[in-house]
Amino acid sequence: MADRAPSLAEEARYLHACLFRAPLDAVTVARYEAALEVGHALACPGAVNLSVVSKVVARSLDAEAVEFALRRLDLGRDLARRMQILCYLVEVQPAYFGEFVNVERSRGRAWAGLLGATLRSAWKLVKGEYLVRRHGLV
């Protein structure tokens, strides 16, 4: 299966949809493109293997699951860096405040959230391991 390389705008929109519920604005897309065209090349000069990122976007794979599975194999740094750059760009925007900061104090809700996050992480790992093997990402 020959995957075409997605544009940086397509990549930003897809990764954002995998990570957040809020819609992605054009300003963040432009900042993502600028960060990768200039800053990412300077900060990560050895990051030239973007085939994993292209395959994840082109095949509409669960980016979080794939990144989690590849991180355990000490691979997929490009995907992780791109997701981190996107998070850095949106975390300062008021619309994303609730995604990064818990504003309500509740011990019961915190324990339930921890249990939910643990189960979700286990599911993401299993799903990621499957997707990595199924799509030949390693």
Backbone as numpy.savetxt, mean C-alpha at the origin, in Angstrom:
# Nx Ny Nz CAx CAy CAz Cx Cy Cz
1.26 -13.92 -19.05 0.41 -12.74 -19.05 1.30 -11.51 -19.05
1.21 -10.74 -20.10 2.02 -9.52 -20.20 1.25 -8.36 -19.58
1.78 -7.82 -18.51 1.14 -6.70 -17.83 1.78 -5.41 -18.32
0.93 -4.43 -18.64 1.47 -3.14 -19.02 1.80 -2.38 -17.74
2.80 -1.55 -17.81 3.18 -0.75 -16.63 2.14 0.34 -16.42
1.53 0.39 -15.24 0.54 1.44 -14.99 1.21 2.80 -14.83
0.46 3.85 -15.13 0.99 5.19 -14.90 1.06 5.43 -13.40
1.82 6.43 -13.00 1.92 6.75 -11.58 0.57 7.19 -11.02
-0.25 7.85 -11.83 -1.57 8.25 -11.37 -2.46 7.03 -11.13
-2.42 6.07 -12.04 -3.19 4.83 -11.85 -2.70 4.08 -10.61
-1.41 4.05 -10.46 -0.82 3.38 -9.31 -1.26 4.05 -8.01
-1.22 5.37 -7.97 -1.64 6.10 -6.76 -3.09 5.81 -6.44
-3.95 5.86 -7.44 -5.38 5.62 -7.22 -5.62 4.20 -6.72
-4.93 3.22 -7.31 -5.15 1.84 -6.91 -4.64 1.58 -5.50
-3.43 2.00 -5.21 -2.88 1.77 -3.86 -3.71 2.50 -2.81
-4.16 3.69 -3.13 -5.00 4.44 -2.20 -6.30 3.68 -1.92
-6.90 3.13 -2.95 -8.15 2.37 -2.77 -7.92 1.12 -1.91
-6.72 0.54 -1.99 -6.41 -0.62 -1.15 -6.24 -0.24 0.31
-5.80 0.98 0.58 -5.47 1.39 1.94 -6.54 2.21 2.64
-7.32 3.00 1.90 -8.22 3.97 2.53 -9.61 3.92 1.93
-10.57 4.43 2.70 -11.96 4.50 2.24 -12.27 5.83 1.55
-11.61 6.89 1.95 -11.88 8.22 1.41 -11.45 8.29 -0.05
-12.12 9.11 -0.86 -11.71 9.26 -2.26 -10.38 10.01 -2.37
-9.63 9.71 -3.38 -8.32 10.34 -3.59 -8.49 11.60 -4.43
-7.90 12.68 -3.96 -8.01 13.95 -4.69 -6.85 14.11 -5.68
-7.04 14.98 -6.64 -6.06 15.19 -7.71 -4.75 15.77 -7.18
-4.82 16.57 -6.12 -3.60 17.16 -5.55 -2.68 16.07 -5.00
-3.27 15.11 -4.31 -2.46 14.01 -3.76 -1.86 13.17 -4.88
-2.61 12.96 -5.94 -2.08 12.22 -7.09 -0.87 12.95 -7.67
-0.99 14.25 -7.83 0.12 15.05 -8.37 1.33 15.00 -7.44
1.09 15.06 -6.16 2.20 14.99 -5.19 2.85 13.62 -5.20
2.06 12.57 -5.35 2.59 11.21 -5.44 3.49 11.09 -6.67
3.00 11.58 -7.80 3.80 11.54 -9.03 5.11 12.31 -8.86
5.03 13.49 -8.27 6.24 14.30 -8.07 7.20 13.62 -7.12
6.67 13.03 -6.05 7.54 12.36 -5.08 8.28 11.20 -5.71
7.61 10.47 -6.57 8.26 9.32 -7.20 9.17 9.71 -8.34
8.82 10.74 -9.06 9.66 11.16 -10.18 10.97 11.78 -9.71
10.92 12.50 -8.60 12.12 13.19 -8.13 12.67 12.54 -6.86
11.92 12.63 -5.80 12.39 12.22 -4.50 12.68 10.74 -4.36
11.81 9.90 -4.89 12.01 8.46 -4.74 13.26 8.01 -5.48
13.51 8.58 -6.63 14.71 8.23 -7.39 15.97 8.63 -6.63
15.92 9.76 -5.93 17.08 10.20 -5.16 17.25 9.39 -3.88
16.15 9.13 -3.19 16.23 8.42 -1.90 16.48 6.94 -2.07
16.02 6.37 -3.16 16.12 4.93 -3.38 16.74 4.63 -4.74
18.02 4.96 -4.93 18.61 4.80 -6.25 18.66 3.36 -6.74
18.67 2.40 -5.82 18.74 1.00 -6.24 17.38 0.40 -6.53
16.32 1.14 -6.34 14.97 0.60 -6.50 14.55 0.65 -7.97
14.97 -0.35 -8.70 14.64 -0.38 -10.12 13.71 -1.53 -10.46
13.53 -2.50 -9.59 12.67 -3.64 -9.86 11.24 -3.31 -9.46
10.50 -2.75 -10.40 9.12 -2.35 -10.12 8.12 -3.33 -10.71
8.59 -4.50 -11.12 7.68 -5.46 -11.73 6.61 -5.90 -10.75
6.94 -6.04 -9.48 5.96 -6.45 -8.48 4.87 -5.39 -8.36
5.26 -4.12 -8.28 4.28 -3.04 -8.17 3.39 -3.02 -9.40
3.98 -3.14 -10.58 3.20 -3.14 -11.82 2.22 -4.31 -11.86
2.67 -5.48 -11.45 1.79 -6.65 -11.46 0.65 -6.51 -10.47
0.94 -5.98 -9.28 -0.10 -5.80 -8.27 -1.18 -4.86 -8.79
-0.77 -3.75 -9.39 -1.73 -2.77 -9.90 -2.46 -3.30 -11.13
-1.73 -3.85 -12.08 -2.34 -4.32 -13.33 -3.31 -5.47 -13.09
-3.02 -6.33 -12.14 -3.87 -7.49 -11.87 -4.87 -7.25 -10.75
-4.90 -6.03 -10.22 -5.83 -5.66 -9.13 -5.73 -6.60 -7.93
-4.50 -6.87 -7.52 -4.27 -7.72 -6.35 -4.38 -6.89 -5.07
-4.60 -7.55 -3.97 -4.66 -6.88 -2.68 -3.25 -6.44 -2.29
-2.96 -5.16 -2.44 -1.61 -4.64 -2.22 -1.14 -4.86 -0.79
-2.04 -4.68 0.18 -1.66 -4.89 1.58 -1.23 -6.33 1.83
-2.01 -7.27 1.31 -1.71 -8.68 1.52 -0.40 -9.08 0.85
-0.21 -8.63 -0.38 1.02 -8.95 -1.11 2.23 -8.35 -0.40
2.12 -7.09 0.03 3.23 -6.43 0.72 3.57 -7.17 2.01
2.57 -7.59 2.75 2.78 -8.31 4.01 3.52 -9.63 3.75
3.08 -10.38 2.75 3.73 -11.65 2.44 5.17 -11.44 1.95
5.37 -10.44 1.09 6.72 -10.19 0.57 7.66 -9.66 1.65
7.12 -8.90 2.59 7.95 -8.37 3.68 8.53 -9.52 4.51
7.75 -10.56 4.69 8.25 -11.72 5.45 9.38 -12.43 4.71
9.40 -12.29 3.40 10.46 -12.90 2.58 11.61 -11.93 2.33
11.54 -10.75 2.93 12.52 -9.67 2.74 12.59 -9.25 1.27
11.41 -9.20 0.64 11.28 -8.76 -0.75 10.21 -7.68 -0.81
9.99 -7.14 -1.96 8.90 -6.20 -2.14 9.11 -4.84 -1.51
10.35 -4.40 -1.39 10.61 -3.10 -0.77 10.01 -1.95 -1.58
9.99 -2.10 -2.90 9.44 -1.03 -3.75 7.96 -0.84 -3.47
7.22 -1.92 -3.34 5.79 -1.82 -3.04 5.59 -1.17 -1.67
6.35 -1.59 -0.68 6.23 -1.01 0.66 6.57 0.48 0.65
7.62 0.86 -0.05 8.01 2.28 -0.11 6.93 3.13 -0.77
6.35 2.62 -1.82 5.31 3.37 -2.51 4.06 3.52 -1.65
3.73 2.49 -0.91 2.59 2.59 0.01 2.90 3.57 1.14
4.13 3.56 1.62 4.54 4.50 2.67 4.49 5.94 2.17
4.96 6.17 0.96 4.93 7.52 0.39 3.49 8.01 0.32
2.59 7.16 -0.13 1.18 7.54 -0.21 0.62 7.86 1.18
0.98 7.05 2.16 0.52 7.31 3.54 1.08 8.64 4.06
2.32 8.92 3.78 2.92 10.19 4.21 2.17 11.37 3.60
1.75 11.22 2.36 1.07 12.32 1.67 -0.34 12.57 2.21
-1.02 11.52 2.63 -2.40 11.72 3.08 -2.54 11.92 4.58
-1.57 11.49 5.37 -1.74 11.56 6.82 -1.85 12.99 7.36
-1.41 13.97 6.62 -1.49 15.36 7.07 -2.81 16.03 6.67
-3.64 15.33 5.93 -4.90 15.90 5.48 -5.99 15.62 6.52
-6.83 16.60 6.83 -7.86 16.44 7.85 -8.83 15.28 7.58
-9.12 14.98 6.33 -10.05 13.90 6.00 -9.54 12.53 6.45
-8.24 12.40 6.67 -7.64 11.12 7.04 -7.31 11.03 8.52
-7.67 12.01 9.28 -7.31 12.06 10.70 -7.75 10.79 11.43
-8.98 10.36 11.19 -9.50 9.16 11.85 -8.81 7.87 11.44
-8.15 7.88 10.31 -7.41 6.69 9.86 -6.12 6.49 10.65
-5.57 7.58 11.17 -4.27 7.52 11.82 -4.33 7.75 13.33
-5.41 8.35 13.83 -5.50 8.70 15.25 -6.82 8.21 15.82
-6.75 7.53 16.96 -7.95 7.09 17.66 -8.36 8.22 18.59
-9.53 8.80 18.36 -9.94 9.97 19.13 -10.83 9.60 20.32
-11.37 8.41 20.34 -12.24 8.00 21.45 -11.49 7.08 22.40
-11.70 7.31 23.70 -11.08 6.46 24.71 -12.08 5.40 25.14
-11.73 4.18 24.93 -12.58 3.07 25.33 -11.73 1.81 25.39
-11.57 1.29 26.58 -10.74 0.10 26.76 -11.33 -1.10 26.02
-12.65 -1.27 26.13 -13.31 -2.39 25.44 -13.17 -2.30 23.93
-13.35 -1.10 23.41 -13.21 -0.90 21.97 -11.75 -1.13 21.54
-10.82 -0.76 22.39 -9.41 -0.97 22.06 -9.08 -2.46 21.99
-9.56 -3.25 22.94 -9.31 -4.69 22.93 -10.00 -5.35 21.73
-11.23 -4.92 21.45 -11.94 -5.47 20.30 -11.20 -5.10 19.00
-10.71 -3.88 18.94 -9.94 -3.45 17.77 -8.66 -4.25 17.61
-8.00 -4.53 18.73 -6.77 -5.33 18.69 -7.05 -6.74 18.20
-8.13 -7.34 18.71 -8.51 -8.68 18.26 -8.85 -8.67 16.77
-9.63 -7.68 16.36 -9.98 -7.57 14.94 -8.77 -7.38 14.06
-7.83 -6.54 14.50 -6.61 -6.30 13.72 -5.75 -7.56 13.63
-5.71 -8.33 14.70 -4.95 -9.59 14.70 -5.53 -10.58 13.70
-6.86 -10.73 13.73 -7.51 -11.65 12.79 -7.36 -11.16 11.35
-7.50 -9.86 11.15 -7.35 -9.29 9.82 -5.93 -9.50 9.31
-4.94 -9.33 10.17 -3.54 -9.53 9.77 -3.28 -10.98 9.39
-3.83 -11.91 10.16 -3.66 -13.32 9.84 -4.27 -13.63 8.47
-5.46 -13.09 8.22 -6.11 -13.28 6.92 -5.28 -12.67 5.80
-4.76 -11.46 6.01 -3.96 -10.79 4.99 -2.70 -11.59 4.68
-2.10 -12.19 5.70 -0.90 -12.98 5.47 -1.21 -14.21 4.63
-2.26 -14.93 4.97 -2.64 -16.12 4.21 -2.98 -15.73 2.77
-3.77 -14.69 2.62 -4.16 -14.22 1.29 -2.94 -13.77 0.50
-2.04 -13.04 1.16 -0.83 -12.56 0.50 0.07 -13.69 0.04
0.25 -14.69 0.90 1.07 -15.84 0.52 0.49 -16.54 -0.71
-0.83 -16.66 -0.73 -1.50 -17.27 -1.88 -1.28 -16.43 -3.14
-1.52 -15.13 -3.05 -1.39 -14.26 -4.22 0.04 -14.22 -4.75
1.01 -14.20 -3.86 2.41 -14.19 -4.29 2.74 -15.44 -5.08
2.29 -16.59 -4.58 2.57 -17.83 -5.29 1.73 -17.97 -6.56
0.47 -17.63 -6.49 -0.45 -17.77 -7.62 -0.02 -16.89 -8.80
0.47 -15.71 -8.52 0.83 -14.76 -9.58 2.33 -14.68 -9.85
3.10 -15.56 -9.22 4.54 -15.62 -9.49 5.28 -14.34 -9.20
5.02 -13.75 -8.04 5.64 -12.45 -7.72 7.03 -12.59 -7.10
7.48 -13.78 -6.83 8.84 -13.97 -6.29 9.71 -14.69 -7.28
